[in-house]
Amino acid sequence: MAQTVTECLAAGTDSVTLIDAVKAGTHDVTGLTQAEINELVQRNVDHLSTILLYEPDASDASDDTPNVKGAASSKKTTHVAAVTTGTDYIAAN
C-alpha cells in the first residue's frame, strides 16, 4: 500500500521539531561546533525539501508516489516554514 500525503508529511515532523528547537535554543547541542549545528539543521532542511517535492511521475501510470508537491499548501505550512527557519538560521550563524 502506498503512503499518503499525510504519512509523508508525518515523516518530516521530527525535522520540523528539531529545526524549531535549534532556533529557539531548546535543542541540546552541547559539544557541537556552530558548523556542526549548521550541518545538522541543513540535513533536516534537505529532508523536508525532499519530502515537499514528492510527486508521481506523470509518465508512469503505476507510480503511486503521493503528490505532496501538489497538495494543498495548508497541509504543508509547518514544513515549509521550517525550511525557511532552518535556511535563515544557517545564514545567520
Rosetta blueprint (number, residue, H / E / L):
1 M L
2 A L
3 Q L
4 T L
5 V H
6 T H
7 E H
8 C H
9 L H
10 A H
11 A H
12 G L
13 T H
14 D H
15 S H
16 V H
17 T H
18 L H
19 I H
20 D H
21 A H
22 V H
23 K H
24 A H
25 G L
26 T L
27 H L
28 D L
29 V L
30 T L
31 G L
32 L L
33 T L
34 Q H
35 A H
36 E H
37 I H
38 N H
39 E H
40 L H
41 V H
42 Q H
43 R H
44 N H
45 V H
46 D H
47 H H
48 L H
49 S H
50 T H
51 I H
52 L H
53 L L
54 Y L
55 E L
56 P L
57 D L
58 A L
59 S L
60 D L
61 A L
62 S L
63 D L
64 D L
65 T L
66 P L
67 N L
68 V L
69 K L
70 G L
71 A L
72 A L
73 S H
74 S H
75 K H
76 K H
77 T H
78 T H
79 H H
80 V H
81 A H
82 A H
83 V H
84 T H
85 T H
86 G H
87 T H
88 D H
89 Y H
90 I H
91 A H
92 A H
93 N L
